[in-house]
Amino acid sequence: MAVRRKPTKAELRRQKMEELVMYPVDWLEERSGLIGGVRYFLFRNVPADINWMQTLGSAALTAFLVQAITGVILAMYYTPSAATDPATGKPVAWESIVNITDHLFMGWLVRGMHRWGASVFIILMFLHMGRVFLFGAYKYPRELNWIIGVLILVMGMMEGFTGYLLPWDQTAYWATVVGINLNGTAPFLGPWLAQFLRGGQEIGGETLTRFYSLHMLVIPGAIIALITLHLYLVIRLGVTSPPWSKDAAGREPVEDESPARAGLTRPVPHAEPGGRQ
């Protein structure tokens, strides 16, 4: 019978130190299950024959996170006011943009990342949706996720449109005039939509305030909610294989012998053949 040796003092100290370090993590996991959820999100079964094209969605998500972080930083120094500064004769909103770009430490970098990141975000979403369409990943049972992706794209374009006016310079002003007039030509709701976006009969301070609130609060909140639902459906339904894969891109209904009430969708197995991510 083997005799188990007693741990040394150094081993006991290391064990107590590990327990002390892991105690907050264990406490959080026991009460929320958050750690297990994150582990399931990061390490799950995916098809073995996926490639870099499947990372376009993650790239678009990263671009959105960069936009959110840089947007919060810019909001700390931006002044959404169309009033004219009597000392300089220039709009207050424009002066706050100049102050961010020219005087704040690394302000030019943060504003540049936010400005060009908006275009990168839209381009990545188009590429991601193109990949989904070409791979047939919009088919059963992922139709709802495709619809949510289209809504995210629409919201992203609205975010770019509402943010274009915020510098309150000539380019932003007249581009917004064109954009609102185009929306005003829509049937039935066009005139009401143009009135809503302007906040009055013509573009002015009310328009800037309205665009700022939409750009900072309403549209980002909607995008975050849609992205959360989008990711949940990706995790629930799994990742599709490329068209050249031996496995079909979509999922076929599986006969389920278990009793189910009429009118309810029977569960479809979520296991995908392939390696582990």
N, C-alpha and C positions, 0 to 999 in steps of 0.2 A: 504494500500500500504506500503510495507516494505521499510524502510529507510536504505540506504546503508551507513554504517559508513565510515568515512574517515580513510585511513591507518595512523598508527602512524609513528613517525619519525624513529623508529627502523625498522619497516617494509619497509619504503621507502629506508632506507640505504641498507637493505638486498637485495631489488629488484634491486637497482642500482649496487650493487656488483655482483649479479648474471648476469646482463646484461653485465657488464664489463668483467667478466670471460668468458662468452659464446660468446663474440663478435668475437674473432679469429676463433672459431669453426663455427659460423654462416657465417662468411666471407668466410671461406674455402668451406663450404658446398654449399653456393650459387653460387660459381664460378666453382666448380669442381664436386659436387655431390659425393665426395669421402666418406663422412660419411655415407650417405645413402647406398652406395655400400657395405661398410664394415658391416653395420647393416644387410643388406640382406644376406651377406655371412655367418654371425655368427648366425642369427636367421631366419631360413627358415623351411618350412614344410618337415618333414622326416617321413618314415614309423614308426608306433608306436611299431613294434615288432623287431626293430634292436637290436643288442647286442654289446658287446665289440669287437667282431671280425671286426666290421666296423671301428674301430679306428686304424687299422694297417696302413692304408694310411697316416693318420695324424702323426702316430709315425715315419714312414719313412720320411715324410716331416720335422719333428723335427730333426731327425738324420742328414738330409742334411743341415739344418740351422746350426747345431752344427759344421759340417764339414766346412761349409763356413766361420764361424766366427773364428774357431781355425786355419783354413788355412791362413786367412788374417794375423792373429797374427804371425804365423810361417814365413810367407813370409817377414815380416819386419826384420827378423834376419837371414834368410837362405841365403847362397851365392851359386848360381848354377854354381860352377866352378870346373872343374876336374883337375886344375893345382895343383902341389905339393908345399906345403909351404916349402921353403928352411930351415926355422928355425926348423921345427919339422919333415920334411920328410913325412908328411901325406897330403892327399887331402884336399883342402880348403873346399869343400862341407861337408866332414865328420867332419872337425873341427867345422864348424858352427853348425852342429847337436849336437856335444858334448857340445858346448857352450850353446846352448838352453837348453839341458837336465840338465847340471850340474851347470851352473852358473847364468842363468837368474832366476828371482823370479817367482816361480810357472811354470817355463818352462817345467819341467818334467810332470806336470799335463796337460798342454796344448798339448804337443806332444803326451802324452799317450791317451788323449781324441781323438785326430785326428787319431792316428794310429789304435786304437781299434774301433773308431767310424766308420771307413771305412768298417770293417767287419759287424758291427751292421747295417749299412745302407743297405748293400747288403742282409743280412739275412731278414731284415724287408721287403724289396721289394719282395723277394721270397715268404714270408709268405702272403703278401698282394695280390700278383698275384695268389697264390694258393687259397686264399679265394674267389677272384673274379671268378676264374675258377669253383670252386666247387659250388658257389652260382648261376652260370649261368649269372653273371653280364656282361659278354662279348658279349651277344647276342644283337639283335636289340633292341634299336637303338644305342647301345654303342660300336659297333665294332671299330670305329675310336679311342675311348678312350683306348680300349685294345691295339691297335697298338701303340699308343703313350706311353702307359705303358711299352710295350716291348722295345721300343727305349730308354726309360729312364733307364731301367735295363741294356741294352747294354752299354749306355753311362756311367753308374755308374761303371760297370766292367772295362771299358777302363780307367776311372779316377783312379781306384785302381791300374791298371797295370802301368800307367804312373807315379804314385806317388811312386811305389815300388823302382824305380831306384834312387830317389833323395838322399837318405843317402850316396850313392856312396861307399858302403862297399863291401866286397867279396860276401856276400849273395845276395845283391841287384844286383850286376854286373852279376853274373852267372845266377840268376833267369831271368834277362832281356835277356841274351843271349838265354836261352831256349825259352822264350816267343817270341822273334823276329824270331828265327829259325822255330818255329811252324807256325807263320804267313807266313813265306816265303814258306811254303809247299802248300799254297792255290793255286788252279788252276788259270792260266792266270795272276791274279793280285798279286800273292804271291811274286815273286821276286821284283816287284816294291814296294810293301808295306814294305818289309824288308829293302830295300834301303832307303825308305822314313823315316822309324822309326830310322834307324841307323844314317842317315845324312851323310853317306859315306860308305866305304867298311867294316869298322869295328867299334865296339862300342868305343866311346871316348868322348871328350869334346863336340863335336857337338851333339852327342846323348843326353847327359845330358841337354844341352840347349834346344833342341827340345822337350824333354819330359817335361821339366819344363814349357815351354810356352803352351804346350797342356794341362798340368795338371792345370795350373793357369788361363788360359784365354779361350782357345777354347772350351774344354769340359764343364767346369762349365757354360759358356754362353749358350751352347746348352741345358744343363740340365735345367737351369732356364727358358729358352723359352718353353721347352716341359712341364715342371711342370705348368707353367702359363696356357698353352693351356689345359692341363689335368684338372686343377681345374675349368677352365671356362666350360668345358664340363660336369664335375660333377655337377656344379651348374645349368647348363641349363637343363640337363636330369634328375637330381634328384638322390636319393639314392635308390638302389634296396632292396626289401624285401628278407629275408631268404627263402630258398626253402620250409620250412615247413609252411610258411605264407599262409593265405587264399588268399592273393593277389599274382598275378603272378609276377615273378622276373622281366620280361621284360615288354615292352609296345607294345600293339597291335596298328596298324594304326587305327585312328579314322576317320570315314567318315566326310568330310568337305563339307558343302553345299556352302561355299563361292566360288566365281569365282576365278580361278587361271590360269595363263598361262601354257600351256603345257610345260613339261620339268622341272618345278619347284617343289620342294618338299613342300608339304603342311604342315603347322605347326601342331605339335602334342601337345595337352595340357600337361602342366608340373605339374599339381597339383597331389600330392600323398596323399592317405588316411593316416591318422595317426595324431599324436600329433605334437607339435611344439618343436623344439630342444632347 
